[in-house]
Amino acid sequence: MRNILHYNKIIKVLQTLHKKHPSYNMGRHIATALDGYPDIWGLTDREFLFALNKYMIELDMDHFHDENIDDIIKEGLNLNHILDEEEE
């Protein structure tokens, strides 16, 4: 019964990832979530669920920066001007 519960939760996490990040395919989500696990064949459903949840949290934190990347690039291109102002 526990395996079915974990399985259903895994499916829900994958559905949530698809809704939040539709441009990423399922293979990318799974491969990135399991990156660093040496033996994915021996991974339990519970461990897989943990890895997916951890990945989703990290992706949500990183995704915020993706949305503001243009502002970060513009500020980076303007660094010389900022440094010149500090010297004056």
C-alpha positions as semicolon CSV with decimal commas, in nm:
position;residue;x (nm);y (nm);z (nm)
1;M;0,000;0,000;0,000
2;R;0,285;0,242;0,077
3;N;0,439;0,190;-0,266
4;I;0,109;0,291;-0,427
5;L;0,097;0,603;-0,209
6;H;0,452;0,703;-0,306
7;Y;0,381;0,619;-0,670
8;N;0,074;0,844;-0,675
9;K;0,268;1,126;-0,509
10;I;0,546;1,090;-0,768
11;I;0,287;1,125;-1,045
12;K;0,143;1,437;-0,878
13;V;0,489;1,594;-0,845
14;L;0,559;1,523;-1,213
15;Q;0,225;1,679;-1,307
16;T;0,306;1,986;-1,097
17;L;0,648;2,016;-1,261
18;H;0,483;1,996;-1,603
19;K;0,236;2,273;-1,512
20;K;0,502;2,502;-1,365
21;H;0,766;2,436;-1,631
22;P;0,593;2,322;-1,951
23;S;0,901;2,382;-2,166
24;Y;1,094;2,110;-1,978
25;N;1,019;1,752;-2,077
26;M;0,971;1,472;-1,824
27;G;1,307;1,315;-1,905
28;R;1,484;1,638;-1,818
29;H;1,304;1,661;-1,484
30;I;1,379;1,301;-1,392
31;A;1,740;1,308;-1,511
32;T;1,813;1,630;-1,325
33;A;1,634;1,517;-1,008
34;L;1,832;1,192;-1,001
35;D;2,166;1,346;-1,094
36;G;2,413;1,248;-0,826
37;Y;2,239;0,926;-0,729
38;P;2,491;0,651;-0,804
39;D;2,244;0,361;-0,829
40;I;1,906;0,465;-0,968
41;W;1,809;0,102;-1,029
42;G;1,808;0,041;-0,654
43;L;1,620;0,363;-0,574
44;T;1,302;0,312;-0,373
45;D;0,983;0,500;-0,458
46;R;1,024;0,693;-0,135
47;E;1,377;0,801;-0,230
48;F;1,260;0,892;-0,579
49;L;0,979;1,105;-0,434
50;F;1,227;1,278;-0,203
51;A;1,462;1,350;-0,497
52;L;1,177;1,491;-0,709
53;N;1,051;1,714;-0,428
54;K;1,401;1,842;-0,359
55;Y;1,453;1,909;-0,730
56;M;1,119;2,092;-0,756
57;I;1,208;2,319;-0,465
58;E;1,549;2,395;-0,613
59;L;1,399;2,456;-0,956
60;D;1,140;2,695;-0,813
61;M;1,415;2,890;-0,637
62;D;1,629;2,905;-0,952
63;H;1,334;2,983;-1,178
64;F;1,286;3,319;-1,006
65;H;1,628;3,424;-1,129
66;D;1,553;3,307;-1,483
67;E;1,266;3,554;-1,504
68;N;1,494;3,847;-1,411
69;I;1,790;3,747;-1,624
70;D;1,753;4,048;-1,858
71;D;1,777;4,288;-1,563
72;I;2,083;4,106;-1,429
73;I;2,254;4,125;-1,770
74;K;2,175;4,497;-1,807
75;E;2,315;4,571;-1,461
76;G;2,624;4,364;-1,540
77;L;2,685;4,561;-1,859
78;N;2,659;4,882;-1,658
79;L;2,922;4,786;-1,397
80;N;3,191;5,018;-1,536
81;H;2,956;5,315;-1,503
82;I;2,876;5,221;-1,143
83;L;3,246;5,187;-1,056
84;D;3,322;5,526;-1,214
85;E;3,053;5,688;-0,998
86;E;3,204;5,540;-0,682
87;E;3,547;5,686;-0,763
88;E;3,410;6,039;-0,794
